[in-house]
């Protein structure tokens, strides 16, 4: 399956490696494999794969991850899917294809 990549360099995802305890929850819950954990420390593999769903932030026990849930295209795609419509971002640059 092709990996979904969103707009380049717009993701609000941040990881504070100093807070990370290496629990691997972020890697377990991320639907797009944005994280890996090596030597008891999480690392972001490719931030542009992040759809800003917030699963990593919600499951991090030490608040080492922050992401503006729904700030990007993910919210528009999810809302559109729930309503049975096209993405609701109404963006003028045709980012949704």
Secondary structure, DSSP 8 states (H G I E B T S, - for coil): ------STT----EE-TTT-----HHHHH-TT--EEEETTEEEES-GGG-----HHHHH-TT--EE--TTSSHHHHHHHHHHHTSS-S---TT-TT-
